[in-house]
């Protein structure tokens, strides 16, 4: 069994997103990656959310001076829920009289799609910048509605209250538990073991939920260790999403532009650079990734044991690796006979038995080109 070569052939990428996960999955799969979809949360529909409708009635009855729109999906959901309740015209009329502030381009696009015009838009795409702008303008006595986006920082709202504003948070969509906690637990186990190459997040609640699930399952220390040491690439769509990791002193990969397309590109670039262990063999370039190996552009179907042996041989750069040394990297193996069995399985899986050469009384080595050096 082989996989069509692509820039991410041999890579396994875990995705924690629920919303718009299909876009990420399709993009990474087109590049040859194997995708593990493990949504850590799910969005609860708001169409029948009575609390949201009542909050909307209060906004209409007591019009705000300022409205902070934090997400496009949240703002659209608010208008749609109001429309379902027959309140859309009244809500739009109320918002038209307010000063509307957008957290970024996507929020601004949703505002304009509703036939409204924003007064100001943050360049950094962070709620913190909106709050700072409001404080600079002066909020004493002003009524402010903030459309929340899942994991909102209460300190930001408190900053406006401390500056003299009257602040109301509007929860447009809510997060529910993971659709399948067992899938999340398996994903975390693979991240801890280093058998995935990257884990990708698109929301702060989803990122926090992964950390919470790891703590619940006794995997927290192993997970944070894997992310801190860089054994697994940890990527977030923007600084807000990266917040739960930053609070732990972790430094996830964040693109310069906080968009899914930019996230996909930076993950692809990072996984295809020279961080992958590779060596030029007599049968083409051999690359070891977190969850697989690729020989001359073909993904090799390796189990954990053969992959561990192959990784050790690649790390040796063509030098001999003894049987006791290989035994040490085999999970659960107890004697050198297990090494011989695993090497035979590796040769069969690769389809090039000569790739792994036996050195009598010493061990095994890869068949490398004379100038082949492990990177």
C-alpha angles and dihedrals in degrees: 000000000000136000123226107260118256136155090272098040108145094021124120116204124191117210120198096185125114101183116063091358090138091067092053094044094050093047095050093043091052086058091054101260126139108233126212108198110201110159107200093197138013131217115247111225115249102199091099097030103132092188090059092049092051090048089051091052089053091051090052093046093046106031116210125230092218132026120194113205109198104173136024094221091049094050092046090048090052093052092045093050090049090050091052089054093046092249102108097102093048092046094049090048090052094048091048089064093048131081104253119206122193124209091214148324097302092051089046090053092053091049092053093044087060090056094256132118124226119229094211139355130207117239095205093053090229130126088224091067091051091051092049091049091052093049090050091052092047125252103197108142094358122133111226130189117196117197102219124221107204106275101039120174107241088200090069092055090045089054089060092047090050089052090057103267128132105231131195123182117216114204106205100171129016133208122240129192123286113288089230116016091186090062090050091050091051091048092052090049090054092048089051091049092048093236092128121065099211142006116209128202131189101180137041093227089054092049092048091047090057090053091046092049090050091052091049092051097045093251100108099106093044092048096049090045091054091050095043095050093047095237085133123034110239111202131182130187093230146347094275090056089046091054098097090052094045089055087061094049092256120138111213123190111264125181121234090241114049097227135116091241092054090046091053092048096049093047090049092048093048094048094048097048124093094285089095114090108245141166134184108242133183087262099048136281115333116204126188116205131176097274106016148008131244124207118192091337095312121115111232118222098228131166121219095269099049090042092053091051092047092049090053091050092049091049088054090060095221097319121125118273115202124231093246089053091051091045088058092060096046112097112234096356117141108183140024091257086074088058092055091048092048093048089053090050089049093052091049093048093048093049089218106089091179091063090080110048127197116230106201114246091353111066136248139318138180122258098244134175113260092255095038113133126174113244 
